[in-house]
Amino acid sequence: MRLLSIALMGLLLPLIIFVPYYQPVAFPPIHGRHQGAVEYVNPYLYYSSPPAPGGIASFGLYNYSGKVTPYIILTNRVTGYVNVSNLLAYYKQAKRYGVNPYSATLQMNVVLQVNTTYGTFAYWLQDVGSYQTSNHQLTFIDNIWNLTGNPSVLSSSSVSGNGKVASAGGGNTFYYDVGPSYTYSFPLVYLYVVNVSYNSNYLYVWFGYSFGGNTQYYDKVSIKQGGIVSAAIAIDGYTYTPDGLYYDAELVWGGGGNGAPTQFVNLNATLGLYEGNTLQPIPSLYTFGSDTGESAYNVHDVLVNGVPTVYAGVEELKLLTNNFTVIL
C-alpha cells in the first residue's frame, strides 16, 4: 500500500493510513545495574563517550562549574518540539541489528514513577519517530518497558491498548504499538506528546503527536496496578530507577531499533522539551540521553539564541544549558 500525502500548513503530510510494517518495533533500554543511595545521579554511568543517544535530555541536575544541584519534576505530561530541516543517516553495519542502513529514530523517552502500598514501580514510556531517511518516511511507534526490575516484565493480562505485548529475548517482555506512517518534506515540524493519569488500580498512558492544531493520540494504554497511591512522569536527579537507570526525559537521535547505532551524514534540527499542560520548559539539558540502547555518531549540539540545535558534527557528551526558557 503506498503512502498518500497532502499539503498542510506548508508541510507535506500524508493521509493517516496504516501500512504493513517490516521494521523493528523494539527500542530497548540499556541494561541497568542496581545503584545504591547517592547524593545525586551520575549521567555518565552508561554512556561516557560516543556513540550515545544525541539530542537533549534532562537528568534533574543543575551543574554550575562543577557544583551539582539535583531537582525533581513530577508532571502528567511531557511535550517534545522538533523542527528538522535536513536529515540523512547511514550505518553500513545496521543489518546486523535487523534494521535498514538508512534508518534512524528520534525518541522522546520518559519514566512513569508509580508509588503503591507495596513499593515503587517504574515504567519507561517511549514515543518514537522511526525514520527511513532515504525515502522520507516517518512512522510513529510507542514502547513501554518495565524498569522496576531486570529483565523487563510486562504481561498481556495487565497491559491493554491498540498494540500488544511481545518478547525481546533474555526474559524481557515489552508493549508496543505501530502508529501511522507519513511521507515528509523539509522543514518538518511536529510535537511528541505523552500524557498520563491514574486511579487506585490502573495507570493510563496516551501517546500522541501534532503537526499543528489538536494532538492526535494514536494509542491509549492501560496498565493494571493495584494499590496505587500516586503516579507521575518523573525527572529526578536524586535517585535511580529500581533497575539502575534514570528518571530522565530524553529527546534523542539514535539508530533504527534493536539497540542499533547509526551515523548522521546530514542533520540540522532544533529541539525543545516541556512539561505540564502549560508547556513549561524543562530547565537543565544535557546533550545526550542515557536510558535508550539506540545511539548515534555525528550529532553535535549547540545553543543558538537559547534554542537547542543539532548538526552533523563531533559529539560532545556534556551539559548544554542550566536555563532553557525558550517556547518554540
LOSE-244555 format. One line per 8 residues: number of its first residue (from 1); for each residue x, y, z of N, C-alpha, C. Coordinates in nm, 2 decimals. Layout:
<drenros>
NUM	X,Y,Z,X,Y,Z,X,Y,Z ~ ...;
</drenros>
This chain:
<drenros>
1	0.09,-0.12,0.00,0.00,0.00,0.00,0.09,0.12,0.00 ~ 0.07,0.21,-0.09,0.15,0.33,-0.09,0.10,0.44,0.00 ~ 0.19,0.53,0.04,0.15,0.64,0.12,0.10,0.76,0.04 ~ -0.02,0.81,0.08,-0.07,0.93,0.01,-0.03,1.05,0.09 ~ -0.02,1.17,0.03,0.02,1.28,0.10,-0.06,1.40,0.06 ~ -0.07,1.50,0.15,-0.14,1.62,0.13,-0.06,1.74,0.18 ~ -0.08,1.86,0.12,-0.01,1.98,0.17,-0.09,2.04,0.28 ~ -0.03,2.07,0.39,-0.10,2.13,0.51,0.00,2.22,0.58;
9	-0.03,2.34,0.60,0.05,2.44,0.68,0.19,2.44,0.63 ~ 0.21,2.44,0.50,0.35,2.45,0.44,0.43,2.32,0.45 ~ 0.37,2.21,0.51,0.44,2.08,0.52,0.38,1.98,0.42 ~ 0.45,1.88,0.38,0.40,1.77,0.31,0.36,1.67,0.41 ~ 0.23,1.64,0.43,0.18,1.55,0.53,0.10,1.44,0.46 ~ 0.10,1.32,0.51,0.02,1.22,0.45,-0.12,1.21,0.51 ~ -0.21,1.14,0.44,-0.33,1.09,0.50,-0.29,0.99,0.60 ~ -0.36,0.98,0.71,-0.33,0.88,0.81,-0.38,0.74,0.76;
17	-0.29,0.66,0.72,-0.33,0.52,0.68,-0.23,0.43,0.74 ~ -0.28,0.31,0.77,-0.19,0.21,0.83,-0.14,0.12,0.72 ~ -0.01,0.09,0.72,0.06,0.02,0.62,0.13,-0.10,0.68 ~ 0.16,-0.20,0.60,0.24,-0.31,0.65,0.38,-0.26,0.70 ~ 0.42,-0.31,0.81,0.54,-0.25,0.87,0.64,-0.37,0.89 ~ 0.76,-0.36,0.83,0.85,-0.47,0.83,0.98,-0.43,0.91 ~ 0.98,-0.33,0.99,1.10,-0.29,1.06,1.08,-0.32,1.21 ~ 1.19,-0.31,1.28,1.19,-0.34,1.42,1.09,-0.25,1.50;
25	1.03,-0.30,1.60,0.94,-0.22,1.68,0.99,-0.21,1.82 ~ 1.11,-0.26,1.85,1.16,-0.26,1.99,1.28,-0.16,2.00 ~ 1.27,-0.08,2.10,1.37,0.02,2.12,1.42,0.01,2.27 ~ 1.50,-0.10,2.29,1.52,-0.14,2.43,1.61,-0.04,2.51 ~ 1.59,-0.05,2.64,1.68,0.03,2.73,1.81,-0.03,2.74 ~ 1.91,0.05,2.79,2.04,0.00,2.83,2.01,-0.10,2.95 ~ 2.10,-0.20,2.96,2.09,-0.29,3.07,2.15,-0.22,3.20 ~ 2.06,-0.18,3.29,2.10,-0.11,3.41,2.16,-0.20,3.51;
33	2.23,-0.14,3.60,2.28,-0.21,3.72,2.23,-0.14,3.84 ~ 2.18,-0.21,3.94,2.12,-0.16,4.06,2.22,-0.06,4.13 ~ 2.17,0.06,4.16,2.25,0.16,4.23,2.20,0.19,4.37 ~ 2.29,0.21,4.46,2.25,0.24,4.60,2.22,0.39,4.61 ~ 2.20,0.43,4.73,2.16,0.57,4.76,2.28,0.66,4.72 ~ 2.25,0.77,4.66,2.35,0.87,4.62,2.31,1.01,4.65 ~ 2.40,1.10,4.65,2.37,1.24,4.67,2.30,1.30,4.55 ~ 2.34,1.25,4.43,2.27,1.28,4.30,2.32,1.18,4.20;
41	2.24,1.17,4.09,2.28,1.07,3.99,2.39,1.11,3.91 ~ 2.46,1.01,3.85,2.57,1.04,3.76,2.53,1.01,3.62 ~ 2.51,1.11,3.53,2.46,1.08,3.39,2.55,0.99,3.31 ~ 2.68,0.98,3.35,2.78,0.91,3.26,2.80,0.76,3.30 ~ 2.71,0.70,3.37,2.73,0.56,3.41,2.73,0.47,3.29 ~ 2.65,0.49,3.19,2.63,0.40,3.08,2.68,0.46,2.95 ~ 2.69,0.59,2.93,2.75,0.65,2.81,2.85,0.76,2.86 ~ 2.98,0.73,2.83,3.08,0.83,2.87,3.15,0.88,2.75;
49	3.13,0.82,2.63,3.19,0.86,2.51,3.10,0.82,2.39 ~ 3.12,0.88,2.27,3.04,0.84,2.16,3.06,0.70,2.12 ~ 2.96,0.63,2.06,2.83,0.69,2.02,2.74,0.68,2.14 ~ 2.65,0.78,2.15,2.55,0.79,2.25,2.42,0.84,2.19 ~ 2.31,0.83,2.25,2.19,0.89,2.20,2.20,1.04,2.21 ~ 2.20,1.11,2.10,2.23,1.25,2.09,2.11,1.34,2.07 ~ 2.11,1.45,2.14,2.00,1.55,2.13,1.99,1.63,2.26 ~ 1.88,1.62,2.33,1.87,1.68,2.46,1.80,1.59,2.56;
57	1.85,1.60,2.69,1.79,1.52,2.79,1.81,1.59,2.93 ~ 1.71,1.57,3.01,1.72,1.63,3.15,1.73,1.52,3.25 ~ 1.83,1.52,3.33,1.85,1.42,3.44,1.81,1.48,3.57 ~ 1.75,1.60,3.58,1.71,1.66,3.70,1.84,1.71,3.77 ~ 1.93,1.77,3.70,2.06,1.82,3.76,2.09,1.96,3.70 ~ 2.11,2.05,3.79,2.18,2.17,3.75,2.33,2.15,3.78 ~ 2.42,2.21,3.69,2.56,2.20,3.71,2.62,2.33,3.68 ~ 2.66,2.40,3.78,2.73,2.53,3.77,2.88,2.52,3.80;
65	2.96,2.51,3.70,3.10,2.49,3.72,3.14,2.38,3.81 ~ 3.07,2.27,3.79,3.11,2.15,3.88,3.03,2.14,4.00 ~ 2.96,2.24,4.04,2.87,2.24,4.16,2.73,2.18,4.11 ~ 2.70,2.06,4.15,2.58,1.99,4.10,2.47,2.00,4.20 ~ 2.35,2.04,4.16,2.23,2.05,4.24,2.12,1.97,4.18 ~ 2.07,1.87,4.24,1.96,1.79,4.19,1.83,1.86,4.21 ~ 1.73,1.82,4.13,1.60,1.87,4.15,1.50,1.76,4.10 ~ 1.37,1.78,4.13,1.27,1.68,4.09,1.16,1.76,4.02;
73	1.11,1.70,3.91,0.99,1.75,3.84,0.89,1.63,3.83 ~ 0.77,1.65,3.88,0.67,1.55,3.87,0.55,1.61,3.79 ~ 0.51,1.54,3.68,0.42,1.60,3.59,0.33,1.49,3.52 ~ 0.22,1.54,3.47,0.13,1.44,3.40,0.15,1.45,3.25 ~ 0.24,1.54,3.20,0.25,1.55,3.05,0.39,1.60,3.02 ~ 0.45,1.54,2.91,0.58,1.59,2.86,0.56,1.61,2.71 ~ 0.61,1.72,2.65,0.59,1.75,2.51,0.73,1.78,2.46 ~ 0.76,1.72,2.34,0.89,1.74,2.27,0.86,1.82,2.14;
81	0.94,1.92,2.12,0.93,2.00,2.00,1.04,1.96,1.90 ~ 1.01,1.95,1.77,1.10,1.91,1.67,1.08,2.00,1.55 ~ 1.20,2.05,1.49,1.20,2.12,1.37,1.32,2.07,1.29 ~ 1.29,1.98,1.19,1.40,1.92,1.11,1.41,1.98,0.98 ~ 1.53,2.03,0.94,1.55,2.09,0.81,1.64,2.02,0.72 ~ 1.71,1.91,0.77,1.80,1.83,0.69,1.82,1.70,0.77 ~ 1.82,1.59,0.70,1.83,1.46,0.77,1.87,1.35,0.67 ~ 1.98,1.29,0.70,2.02,1.16,0.63,2.11,1.08,0.72;
89	2.07,0.96,0.75,2.15,0.87,0.83,2.19,0.75,0.75 ~ 2.31,0.70,0.78,2.36,0.57,0.71,2.46,0.50,0.80 ~ 2.43,0.37,0.82,2.52,0.29,0.91,2.53,0.15,0.84 ~ 2.64,0.12,0.78,2.66,0.00,0.70,2.63,-0.12,0.78 ~ 2.67,-0.13,0.90,2.65,-0.25,0.98,2.51,-0.26,1.04 ~ 2.42,-0.18,1.01,2.29,-0.18,1.07,2.21,-0.31,1.05 ~ 2.24,-0.37,0.94,2.17,-0.50,0.91,2.20,-0.61,1.01 ~ 2.31,-0.60,1.08,2.34,-0.69,1.18,2.24,-0.68,1.30;
97	2.18,-0.57,1.31,2.08,-0.55,1.41,1.94,-0.57,1.36 ~ 1.93,-0.60,1.23,1.80,-0.62,1.17,1.73,-0.50,1.13 ~ 1.81,-0.39,1.10,1.74,-0.26,1.06,1.80,-0.21,0.93 ~ 1.73,-0.13,0.86,1.77,-0.07,0.74,1.89,0.02,0.76 ~ 2.00,0.02,0.68,2.11,0.11,0.70,2.08,0.26,0.70 ~ 1.97,0.29,0.63,1.93,0.44,0.63,1.83,0.47,0.74 ~ 1.81,0.38,0.83,1.71,0.41,0.93,1.77,0.49,1.05 ~ 1.68,0.56,1.12,1.72,0.64,1.24,1.59,0.66,1.32;
105	1.61,0.69,1.45,1.49,0.73,1.53,1.52,0.86,1.60 ~ 1.41,0.93,1.63,1.41,1.04,1.72,1.31,1.00,1.83 ~ 1.36,0.98,1.95,1.28,0.92,2.06,1.26,1.02,2.17 ~ 1.13,1.03,2.21,1.10,1.11,2.33,1.07,1.00,2.44 ~ 1.16,0.99,2.53,1.15,0.89,2.64,1.14,0.95,2.77 ~ 1.04,0.90,2.85,1.02,0.95,2.99,0.99,0.83,3.07 ~ 0.99,0.85,3.21,0.97,0.74,3.30,0.85,0.78,3.39 ~ 0.76,0.68,3.40,0.64,0.69,3.48,0.67,0.63,3.62;
113	0.68,0.71,3.72,0.71,0.66,3.86,0.57,0.64,3.93 ~ 0.56,0.52,3.98,0.43,0.48,4.04,0.46,0.43,4.19 ~ 0.40,0.50,4.28,0.41,0.47,4.42,0.29,0.40,4.47 ~ 0.31,0.28,4.52,0.19,0.19,4.56,0.21,0.16,4.71 ~ 0.11,0.09,4.76,0.11,0.05,4.90,0.21,-0.06,4.92 ~ 0.27,-0.12,4.82,0.37,-0.23,4.83,0.50,-0.20,4.76 ~ 0.53,-0.07,4.73,0.65,-0.04,4.67,0.64,0.06,4.55 ~ 0.76,0.09,4.50,0.77,0.19,4.39,0.80,0.11,4.26;
121	0.73,0.15,4.15,0.74,0.09,4.02,0.78,0.19,3.92 ~ 0.85,0.15,3.82,0.89,0.25,3.71,0.86,0.19,3.58 ~ 0.80,0.27,3.49,0.76,0.22,3.35,0.82,0.32,3.26 ~ 0.90,0.27,3.16,0.96,0.36,3.06,0.87,0.37,2.94 ~ 0.84,0.50,2.91,0.74,0.53,2.81,0.81,0.59,2.69 ~ 0.80,0.54,2.57,0.87,0.58,2.45,0.77,0.62,2.34 ~ 0.78,0.75,2.30,0.71,0.80,2.18,0.81,0.82,2.07 ~ 0.82,0.73,1.98,0.93,0.72,1.88,0.89,0.76,1.74;
129	0.97,0.85,1.68,0.96,0.87,1.54,1.06,0.78,1.47 ~ 1.02,0.68,1.39,1.10,0.59,1.32,1.12,0.64,1.18 ~ 1.24,0.68,1.14,1.27,0.74,1.01,1.33,0.64,0.92 ~ 1.29,0.64,0.79,1.36,0.58,0.68,1.41,0.70,0.60 ~ 1.54,0.74,0.63,1.58,0.87,0.58,1.61,0.88,0.43 ~ 1.62,0.76,0.36,1.65,0.76,0.22,1.52,0.78,0.14 ~ 1.41,0.76,0.20,1.28,0.78,0.12,1.18,0.87,0.19 ~ 1.23,0.94,0.30,1.15,1.04,0.37,1.02,0.98,0.42;
137	1.03,0.87,0.49,0.92,0.80,0.56,0.94,0.81,0.71 ~ 0.83,0.85,0.78,0.83,0.86,0.92,0.71,0.78,0.98 ~ 0.73,0.69,1.07,0.63,0.62,1.14,0.64,0.64,1.29 ~ 0.52,0.66,1.35,0.52,0.68,1.50,0.50,0.54,1.56 ~ 0.58,0.51,1.66,0.57,0.38,1.73,0.59,0.41,1.88 ~ 0.51,0.34,1.97,0.54,0.35,2.11,0.59,0.22,2.17 ~ 0.66,0.23,2.28,0.70,0.12,2.36,0.68,0.15,2.50 ~ 0.65,0.05,2.58,0.65,0.06,2.73,0.74,-0.06,2.78;
145	0.83,-0.03,2.87,0.92,-0.13,2.93,0.91,-0.11,3.08 ~ 0.93,-0.22,3.15,0.92,-0.22,3.30,1.06,-0.20,3.36 ~ 1.09,-0.09,3.41,1.22,-0.06,3.47,1.23,-0.09,3.62 ~ 1.12,-0.16,3.67,1.12,-0.20,3.81,1.22,-0.31,3.84 ~ 1.25,-0.39,3.75,1.35,-0.50,3.76,1.42,-0.53,3.63 ~ 1.51,-0.62,3.64,1.58,-0.66,3.52,1.58,-0.81,3.52 ~ 1.51,-0.88,3.42,1.46,-0.82,3.30,1.33,-0.74,3.31 ~ 1.30,-0.67,3.21,1.17,-0.60,3.20,1.06,-0.71,3.18;
153	0.95,-0.70,3.26,0.85,-0.80,3.25,0.71,-0.72,3.24 ~ 0.64,-0.74,3.14,0.50,-0.70,3.12,0.42,-0.81,3.07 ~ 0.30,-0.82,3.11,0.21,-0.93,3.06,0.09,-0.88,2.99 ~ 0.04,-0.96,2.89,-0.08,-0.92,2.82,-0.20,-0.91,2.90 ~ -0.20,-0.97,3.02,-0.31,-0.97,3.11,-0.32,-0.84,3.19 ~ -0.21,-0.77,3.20,-0.20,-0.64,3.27,-0.19,-0.52,3.19 ~ -0.16,-0.53,3.06,-0.14,-0.42,2.97,-0.24,-0.43,2.85 ~ -0.31,-0.32,2.82,-0.40,-0.33,2.71,-0.40,-0.19,2.64;
161	-0.41,-0.20,2.50,-0.41,-0.08,2.42,-0.43,-0.12,2.28 ~ -0.39,-0.04,2.18,-0.40,-0.07,2.04,-0.29,-0.17,2.00 ~ -0.19,-0.18,2.08,-0.08,-0.27,2.04,-0.08,-0.40,2.12 ~ 0.04,-0.46,2.14,0.04,-0.59,2.21,0.17,-0.60,2.28 ~ 0.18,-0.71,2.37,0.30,-0.74,2.44,0.38,-0.84,2.36 ~ 0.51,-0.82,2.36,0.60,-0.91,2.28,0.72,-0.94,2.36 ~ 0.79,-1.04,2.32,0.92,-1.08,2.38,1.04,-1.01,2.31 ~ 1.13,-0.96,2.39,1.25,-0.90,2.34,1.38,-0.99,2.37;
169	1.35,-1.12,2.41,1.46,-1.21,2.44,1.52,-1.19,2.58 ~ 1.59,-1.29,2.62,1.65,-1.28,2.75,1.56,-1.26,2.87 ~ 1.43,-1.31,2.85,1.33,-1.30,2.95,1.26,-1.16,2.96 ~ 1.30,-1.07,2.87,1.24,-0.94,2.86,1.11,-0.94,2.78 ~ 1.00,-0.88,2.83,0.88,-0.85,2.75,0.85,-0.70,2.76 ~ 0.79,-0.65,2.65,0.75,-0.51,2.64,0.63,-0.50,2.56 ~ 0.57,-0.38,2.58,0.45,-0.35,2.50,0.49,-0.25,2.38 ~ 0.42,-0.27,2.27,0.45,-0.18,2.16,0.32,-0.16,2.07;
177	0.31,-0.05,2.00,0.21,-0.02,1.90,0.27,0.05,1.79 ~ 0.23,0.02,1.67,0.28,0.09,1.55,0.17,0.18,1.50 ~ 0.20,0.31,1.50,0.10,0.41,1.46,0.11,0.45,1.32 ~ 0.06,0.56,1.28,0.05,0.60,1.14,0.19,0.63,1.07 ~ 0.19,0.62,0.94,0.31,0.65,0.87,0.29,0.78,0.78 ~ 0.40,0.85,0.76,0.40,0.98,0.69,0.51,0.98,0.59 ~ 0.48,1.05,0.48,0.60,1.10,0.40,0.61,1.24,0.43 ~ 0.74,1.29,0.43,0.76,1.43,0.48,0.85,1.50,0.38;
185	0.85,1.63,0.39,0.94,1.72,0.33,1.00,1.82,0.43 ~ 1.10,1.89,0.40,1.15,1.99,0.50,1.10,2.13,0.47 ~ 1.09,2.21,0.58,1.11,2.18,0.72,1.00,2.08,0.77 ~ 1.03,1.99,0.86,0.94,1.90,0.92,0.93,1.94,1.07 ~ 0.81,1.99,1.10,0.79,2.05,1.24,0.67,1.97,1.30 ~ 0.69,1.92,1.42,0.59,1.85,1.49,0.62,1.84,1.64 ~ 0.52,1.79,1.72,0.54,1.77,1.86,0.52,1.62,1.89 ~ 0.59,1.57,1.99,0.56,1.45,2.06,0.48,1.48,2.19;
193	0.39,1.40,2.22,0.31,1.43,2.34,0.29,1.29,2.42 ~ 0.32,1.29,2.55,0.29,1.18,2.63,0.21,1.23,2.75 ~ 0.09,1.18,2.77,0.01,1.21,2.89,-0.01,1.09,2.98 ~ -0.02,1.11,3.11,-0.05,1.00,3.20,-0.16,1.04,3.30 ~ -0.23,0.95,3.35,-0.33,0.97,3.46,-0.34,0.83,3.53 ~ -0.41,0.83,3.64,-0.42,0.70,3.72,-0.54,0.71,3.81 ~ -0.58,0.59,3.86,-0.67,0.58,3.97,-0.61,0.47,4.06 ~ -0.68,0.42,4.16,-0.62,0.33,4.26,-0.58,0.20,4.20;
201	-0.63,0.16,4.08,-0.60,0.03,4.03,-0.54,0.03,3.89 ~ -0.54,0.14,3.82,-0.50,0.15,3.68,-0.41,0.27,3.65 ~ -0.32,0.25,3.56,-0.24,0.36,3.50,-0.29,0.38,3.36 ~ -0.29,0.50,3.31,-0.34,0.53,3.18,-0.23,0.62,3.11 ~ -0.19,0.58,2.99,-0.09,0.65,2.91,-0.14,0.68,2.77 ~ -0.13,0.80,2.73,-0.17,0.84,2.59,-0.04,0.88,2.52 ~ -0.02,0.82,2.40,0.09,0.85,2.31,0.04,0.93,2.19 ~ 0.10,1.05,2.16,0.05,1.13,2.06,0.15,1.21,1.99;
209	0.10,1.29,1.89,0.19,1.38,1.81,0.10,1.49,1.76 ~ 0.16,1.60,1.71,0.08,1.70,1.65,0.17,1.77,1.54 ~ 0.11,1.79,1.43,0.17,1.87,1.32,0.11,2.01,1.32 ~ 0.05,2.05,1.43,-0.02,2.18,1.44,-0.17,2.15,1.46 ~ -0.23,2.23,1.55,-0.37,2.20,1.59,-0.37,2.10,1.70 ~ -0.48,2.02,1.70,-0.50,1.93,1.81,-0.41,1.81,1.80 ~ -0.38,1.76,1.92,-0.29,1.64,1.93,-0.36,1.52,1.88 ~ -0.30,1.44,1.80,-0.35,1.31,1.76,-0.30,1.20,1.84;
217	-0.38,1.14,1.92,-0.34,1.03,2.01,-0.36,0.90,1.93 ~ -0.25,0.83,1.90,-0.26,0.70,1.82,-0.27,0.58,1.91 ~ -0.25,0.60,2.04,-0.25,0.48,2.13,-0.29,0.53,2.28 ~ -0.38,0.46,2.34,-0.42,0.48,2.48,-0.40,0.35,2.55 ~ -0.31,0.34,2.65,-0.27,0.22,2.71,-0.31,0.22,2.86 ~ -0.37,0.11,2.90,-0.40,0.10,3.05,-0.31,-0.01,3.10 ~ -0.26,0.01,3.22,-0.17,-0.09,3.29,-0.24,-0.12,3.43 ~ -0.27,-0.24,3.45,-0.33,-0.28,3.58,-0.23,-0.28,3.69;
225	-0.25,-0.21,3.79,-0.15,-0.19,3.90,-0.23,-0.16,4.03 ~ -0.24,-0.26,4.12,-0.31,-0.24,4.24,-0.24,-0.15,4.34 ~ -0.32,-0.09,4.43,-0.27,-0.02,4.54,-0.20,0.11,4.51 ~ -0.24,0.18,4.40,-0.17,0.30,4.35,-0.20,0.41,4.45 ~ -0.10,0.48,4.50,-0.11,0.59,4.59,-0.09,0.72,4.50 ~ 0.01,0.72,4.42,0.04,0.84,4.33,0.12,0.79,4.21 ~ 0.11,0.86,4.10,0.19,0.83,3.98,0.21,0.96,3.90 ~ 0.33,0.97,3.84,0.36,1.09,3.76,0.48,1.06,3.68;
233	0.50,1.13,3.57,0.62,1.13,3.49,0.72,1.20,3.58 ~ 0.84,1.13,3.60,0.94,1.19,3.70,1.07,1.22,3.63 ~ 1.12,1.34,3.66,1.26,1.38,3.63,1.32,1.40,3.77 ~ 1.41,1.31,3.80,1.46,1.31,3.94,1.61,1.29,3.95 ~ 1.68,1.40,3.99,1.83,1.39,4.00,1.88,1.33,4.12 ~ 1.79,1.29,4.21,1.84,1.24,4.34,1.85,1.09,4.34 ~ 1.78,1.02,4.25,1.77,0.87,4.27,1.76,0.80,4.13 ~ 1.80,0.68,4.12,1.79,0.60,4.01,1.66,0.52,4.01;
241	1.62,0.46,3.89,1.50,0.37,3.89,1.54,0.24,3.96 ~ 1.45,0.16,4.00,1.48,0.03,4.07,1.59,-0.05,4.00 ~ 1.59,-0.05,3.87,1.69,-0.13,3.79,1.82,-0.05,3.76 ~ 1.83,0.07,3.82,1.96,0.14,3.80,1.97,0.23,3.68 ~ 1.86,0.26,3.62,1.85,0.36,3.51,1.81,0.50,3.57 ~ 1.77,0.59,3.48,1.74,0.73,3.52,1.60,0.76,3.51 ~ 1.55,0.84,3.61,1.43,0.92,3.59,1.46,1.04,3.51 ~ 1.47,1.03,3.38,1.51,1.14,3.30,1.40,1.16,3.19;
249	1.41,1.27,3.11,1.33,1.30,3.00,1.43,1.32,2.88 ~ 1.41,1.24,2.77,1.50,1.24,2.66,1.43,1.28,2.53 ~ 1.49,1.36,2.45,1.45,1.38,2.31,1.58,1.36,2.23 ~ 1.60,1.23,2.18,1.73,1.20,2.13,1.73,1.12,2.00 ~ 1.83,1.14,1.92,1.85,1.07,1.80,1.93,0.94,1.82 ~ 1.89,0.83,1.75,1.96,0.71,1.77,1.94,0.62,1.64 ~ 1.99,0.50,1.65,1.97,0.40,1.54,1.83,0.36,1.52 ~ 1.81,0.27,1.43,1.67,0.24,1.38,1.60,0.14,1.47;
257	1.66,0.08,1.57,1.59,-0.01,1.66,1.68,-0.12,1.70 ~ 1.63,-0.21,1.80,1.70,-0.32,1.84,1.84,-0.29,1.90 ~ 1.86,-0.17,1.95,1.99,-0.13,2.01,2.09,-0.09,1.91 ~ 2.05,-0.06,1.79,2.14,-0.03,1.68,2.19,0.12,1.69 ~ 2.32,0.14,1.66,2.37,0.28,1.64,2.34,0.32,1.50 ~ 2.36,0.45,1.47,2.36,0.50,1.33,2.46,0.61,1.32 ~ 2.49,0.66,1.20,2.57,0.78,1.18,2.50,0.87,1.09 ~ 2.50,1.00,1.14,2.43,1.10,1.06,2.52,1.17,0.96;
265	2.48,1.15,0.83,2.55,1.22,0.72,2.52,1.36,0.71 ~ 2.38,1.39,0.72,2.33,1.52,0.72,2.23,1.53,0.84 ~ 2.24,1.64,0.91,2.15,1.67,1.02,2.14,1.81,1.06 ~ 2.02,1.87,1.06,2.00,2.00,1.11,1.86,2.01,1.17 ~ 1.85,2.03,1.31,1.72,2.02,1.37,1.73,2.11,1.50 ~ 1.62,2.17,1.54,1.60,2.23,1.67,1.51,2.15,1.75 ~ 1.53,2.14,1.88,1.46,2.06,1.97,1.42,2.14,2.10 ~ 1.31,2.09,2.16,1.27,2.15,2.29,1.20,2.05,2.37;
273	1.21,2.06,2.51,1.14,1.97,2.60,1.06,2.05,2.70 ~ 0.93,2.01,2.72,0.84,2.09,2.80,0.76,2.00,2.89 ~ 0.72,2.05,3.00,0.64,1.96,3.09,0.51,2.04,3.13 ~ 0.41,1.96,3.16,0.28,2.01,3.21,0.19,2.06,3.10 ~ 0.07,2.09,3.13,-0.03,2.13,3.04,0.00,2.27,2.99 ~ 0.08,2.35,3.06,0.11,2.49,3.02,0.25,2.50,2.96 ~ 0.30,2.38,2.92,0.43,2.38,2.84,0.54,2.46,2.91 ~ 0.58,2.42,3.03,0.69,2.48,3.10,0.82,2.42,3.05;
281	0.92,2.50,3.00,1.05,2.45,2.96,1.11,2.37,3.07 ~ 1.17,2.25,3.04,1.24,2.18,3.13,1.38,2.24,3.14 ~ 1.43,2.29,3.25,1.53,2.39,3.25,1.67,2.34,3.22 ~ 1.72,2.23,3.27,1.86,2.19,3.25,1.86,2.08,3.15 ~ 1.95,2.09,3.05,1.95,1.99,2.94,2.10,1.95,2.92 ~ 2.12,1.82,2.91,2.24,1.76,2.86,2.23,1.73,2.71 ~ 2.34,1.70,2.65,2.35,1.68,2.50,2.33,1.53,2.47 ~ 2.29,1.45,2.56,2.28,1.30,2.54,2.18,1.24,2.64;
289	2.12,1.13,2.60,2.04,1.06,2.69,2.11,0.93,2.73 ~ 2.06,0.87,2.84,2.13,0.75,2.89,2.04,0.63,2.93 ~ 1.92,0.63,2.89,1.83,0.52,2.91,1.82,0.43,2.79 ~ 1.82,0.49,2.67,1.79,0.41,2.55,1.91,0.34,2.50 ~ 1.89,0.22,2.43,2.00,0.15,2.38,2.04,0.19,2.24 ~ 1.96,0.27,2.16,2.00,0.32,2.03,2.09,0.44,2.05 ~ 2.19,0.44,1.97,2.29,0.55,1.98,2.32,0.61,1.85 ~ 2.41,0.72,1.85,2.43,0.78,1.72,2.58,0.84,1.72;
297	2.64,0.84,1.60,2.76,0.91,1.58,2.72,1.04,1.50 ~ 2.81,1.14,1.53,2.80,1.26,1.45,2.68,1.35,1.48 ~ 2.64,1.36,1.60,2.54,1.45,1.65,2.60,1.56,1.74 ~ 2.60,1.68,1.69,2.67,1.79,1.77,2.56,1.89,1.81 ~ 2.56,1.92,1.94,2.46,2.01,2.00,2.52,2.15,2.03 ~ 2.45,2.25,2.00,2.48,2.39,2.04,2.35,2.46,2.08 ~ 2.37,2.58,2.14,2.26,2.67,2.17,2.27,2.78,2.07 ~ 2.16,2.81,2.00,2.15,2.92,1.91,2.04,3.01,1.96;
305	2.07,3.12,2.01,1.97,3.21,2.07,1.89,3.14,2.18 ~ 1.96,3.06,2.25,1.89,2.98,2.36,1.82,2.86,2.32 ~ 1.82,2.83,2.19,1.75,2.71,2.13,1.84,2.60,2.11 ~ 1.82,2.48,2.17,1.90,2.36,2.14,1.89,2.32,1.99 ~ 2.01,2.32,1.93,2.02,2.29,1.78,2.12,2.18,1.76 ~ 2.09,2.09,1.68,2.18,1.97,1.65,2.22,1.98,1.50 ~ 2.35,1.95,1.48,2.41,1.94,1.35,2.48,1.81,1.34 ~ 2.51,1.78,1.21,2.61,1.67,1.19,2.75,1.72,1.23;
313	2.81,1.66,1.32,2.94,1.71,1.37,2.99,1.63,1.49 ~ 3.10,1.66,1.54,3.16,1.59,1.65,3.08,1.59,1.78 ~ 3.05,1.47,1.83,2.97,1.46,1.95,3.05,1.51,2.08 ~ 2.98,1.58,2.17,3.03,1.61,2.30,2.93,1.58,2.40 ~ 2.96,1.49,2.49,2.86,1.45,2.60,2.88,1.54,2.72 ~ 2.79,1.64,2.73,2.81,1.74,2.83,2.68,1.81,2.86 ~ 2.68,1.90,2.96,2.57,1.98,2.99,2.56,2.09,2.88 ~ 2.44,2.10,2.83,2.41,2.21,2.73,2.37,2.34,2.79;
321	2.28,2.33,2.88,2.23,2.46,2.95,2.17,2.42,3.08 ~ 2.18,2.52,3.17,2.10,2.51,3.30,1.98,2.60,3.29 ~ 1.95,2.66,3.18,1.84,2.76,3.18,1.77,2.77,3.05 ~ 1.71,2.65,3.01,1.63,2.65,2.89,1.50,2.72,2.91 ~ 1.47,2.83,2.84,1.35,2.90,2.87,1.27,2.93,2.75 ~ 1.31,2.89,2.63,1.25,2.94,2.50,1.13,2.85,2.47 ~ 1.02,2.92,2.44,0.90,2.85,2.39,0.90,2.85,2.24 ~ 0.91,2.73,2.19,0.93,2.71,2.04,0.79,2.69,1.97;
</drenros>
